[in-house]
């Protein structure tokens, strides 16, 4: 029952945005943006909309399980 949230940044997390449940990028992280590995696309991944060409993106992930257990953000 683990769910994952994904943070994304173009400036190595001086500014942080989040991948939303609809595969767009947003400024806030809501409970609905924590999704299962399968919902995020599993080993195949998923298509993210709203990215800019010729831009480096940094990504990190955190997990939650149950109602009261949440990890910190993993490495970039």
Backbone as numpy.savetxt, mean C-alpha at the origin, in Angstrom:
# Nx Ny Nz CAx CAy CAz Cx Cy Cz
-6.02 -14.53 8.04 -6.83 -13.33 8.04 -5.97 -12.06 8.04
-4.71 -12.17 7.65 -3.84 -11.00 7.58 -4.26 -10.10 6.42
-4.16 -8.81 6.65 -4.41 -7.82 5.61 -3.23 -6.87 5.56
-3.04 -6.26 4.39 -1.86 -5.45 4.15 -2.23 -4.08 3.62
-1.47 -3.07 4.04 -1.59 -1.71 3.51 -0.28 -1.38 2.81
-0.35 -0.57 1.76 0.82 -0.24 0.97 1.00 1.28 0.93
2.17 1.72 1.36 2.53 3.15 1.29 3.38 3.35 0.05
3.25 4.52 -0.57 3.98 4.81 -1.80 4.48 6.26 -1.75
5.67 6.49 -2.30 6.26 7.82 -2.25 7.18 8.03 -3.45
7.32 9.27 -3.86 8.28 9.61 -4.92 9.52 10.26 -4.35
9.53 10.57 -3.05 10.67 11.26 -2.43 11.22 10.50 -1.21
11.17 9.16 -1.30 11.68 8.27 -0.24 11.03 8.56 1.11
9.75 8.87 1.09 8.88 9.00 2.26 9.07 10.28 3.06
9.59 11.33 2.42 9.44 12.65 3.01 7.95 13.02 2.94
7.30 12.57 1.86 5.85 12.67 1.68 5.33 11.26 1.44
4.28 10.88 2.13 3.75 9.52 2.01 2.32 9.56 1.50
2.05 8.74 0.51 0.69 8.48 0.04 0.44 6.99 0.21
-0.78 6.57 -0.09 -1.17 5.19 0.14 -1.91 4.66 -1.07
-1.72 3.38 -1.35 -2.48 2.74 -2.42 -3.85 2.41 -1.85
-4.87 2.94 -2.50 -6.24 2.79 -2.05 -6.82 1.45 -2.52
-7.94 1.08 -1.96 -8.57 -0.20 -2.30 -9.02 -0.26 -3.76
-9.13 0.89 -4.43 -9.51 0.90 -5.85 -8.28 1.02 -6.77
-7.08 0.77 -6.22 -5.81 0.78 -6.96 -5.43 2.16 -7.49
-5.85 3.20 -6.79 -5.40 4.56 -7.07 -4.51 5.00 -5.90
-3.92 6.18 -6.01 -3.07 6.72 -4.95 -3.84 7.81 -4.22
-3.80 7.77 -2.88 -4.49 8.77 -2.09 -3.66 9.20 -0.89
-4.04 10.32 -0.30 -3.29 10.90 0.81 -3.62 10.27 2.16
-4.74 9.57 2.26 -5.14 9.00 3.54 -5.22 7.49 3.45
-5.03 6.85 4.59 -5.11 5.40 4.69 -6.32 5.06 5.55
-7.29 4.40 4.94 -8.49 3.99 5.67 -8.49 2.50 5.91
-9.36 2.05 6.78 -9.46 0.62 7.09 -9.74 -0.21 5.84
-10.47 0.36 4.89 -10.80 -0.36 3.65 -9.58 -0.57 2.76
-8.50 0.17 3.01 -7.29 0.06 2.19 -6.38 -1.08 2.64
-6.67 -1.70 3.77 -6.00 -2.92 4.19 -6.70 -4.07 3.50
-5.97 -4.80 2.66 -6.56 -5.89 1.89 -5.72 -7.15 2.02
-6.33 -8.28 1.71 -5.61 -9.54 1.76 -4.60 -9.63 0.61
-3.66 -10.53 0.76 -2.67 -10.78 -0.29 -3.37 -11.09 -1.61
-4.39 -11.92 -1.56 -5.12 -12.30 -2.78 -5.84 -11.09 -3.39
-6.43 -10.24 -2.56 -7.13 -9.07 -3.07 -6.16 -8.09 -3.73
-4.93 -8.01 -3.20 -3.92 -7.15 -3.82 -3.39 -7.76 -5.12
-3.80 -8.96 -5.45 -3.40 -9.57 -6.71 -2.48 -10.76 -6.55
-2.11 -11.09 -5.31 -1.25 -12.25 -5.07 0.07 -12.13 -5.81
0.59 -13.26 -6.24 1.88 -13.30 -6.94 1.83 -12.57 -8.28
0.64 -12.41 -8.85 0.51 -11.72 -10.14 0.55 -10.21 -10.01
0.29 -9.70 -8.80 0.26 -8.25 -8.59 -1.02 -7.64 -9.12
-1.04 -6.34 -9.19 -2.21 -5.63 -9.70 -1.76 -4.38 -10.44
-2.67 -3.79 -11.17 -2.38 -2.58 -11.93 -2.76 -1.37 -11.11
-1.82 -0.45 -10.96 -2.03 0.77 -10.20 -2.22 1.92 -11.17
-3.27 2.71 -10.97 -3.53 3.85 -11.85 -3.09 5.15 -11.18
-2.75 6.13 -12.00 -2.39 7.44 -11.50 -0.89 7.66 -11.33
-0.06 6.75 -11.84 1.38 6.93 -11.75 1.86 7.87 -12.85
2.96 8.56 -12.58 3.55 9.46 -13.57 4.71 8.77 -14.27
4.86 9.00 -15.58 5.99 8.39 -16.30 7.32 8.98 -15.84
8.39 8.23 -16.04 9.75 8.67 -15.72 9.90 9.10 -14.26
9.21 8.41 -13.37 9.24 8.72 -11.94 9.61 7.46 -11.17
10.50 7.60 -10.21 10.83 6.48 -9.34 9.88 6.48 -8.16
9.28 5.33 -7.87 8.38 5.18 -6.74 9.00 4.27 -5.71
8.81 4.61 -4.44 9.26 3.80 -3.31 8.02 3.24 -2.64
8.09 1.97 -2.26 6.92 1.30 -1.68 7.34 0.56 -0.42
6.46 0.58 0.58 6.65 -0.24 1.77 5.27 -0.72 2.23
5.27 -1.80 3.00 4.02 -2.48 3.36 3.97 -2.69 4.87
2.76 -2.68 5.41 2.56 -3.12 6.78 1.36 -4.05 6.83
1.30 -4.85 7.89 0.27 -5.89 8.00 -0.56 -5.69 9.26
-1.75 -6.20 9.21 -2.62 -6.26 10.38 -3.26 -7.64 10.41
-3.51 -8.13 11.61 -4.19 -9.42 11.77 -5.13 -9.30 12.95
-6.37 -9.63 12.74 -7.35 -9.46 13.81 -7.63 -7.99 14.03
-8.15 -7.66 15.21 -8.54 -6.29 15.47 -7.46 -5.44 16.13
-6.49 -6.06 16.80 -5.58 -5.26 17.61 -4.10 -5.51 17.33
-3.77 -6.19 16.25 -2.37 -6.48 15.95 -2.00 -5.84 14.63
-1.02 -4.94 14.65 -0.57 -4.26 13.44 0.93 -4.10 13.50
1.59 -4.41 12.39 3.04 -4.27 12.32 3.41 -2.83 12.00
4.68 -2.52 12.13 5.20 -1.27 11.62 5.40 -1.41 10.12
5.83 -0.34 9.48 6.10 -0.39 8.05 7.38 -1.18 7.81
7.37 -2.04 6.79 8.54 -2.81 6.42 9.54 -1.95 5.67
10.65 -2.56 5.24 11.66 -1.81 4.51 11.17 -1.39 3.13
11.78 -0.38 2.58 11.43 0.12 1.25 11.91 -0.86 0.21
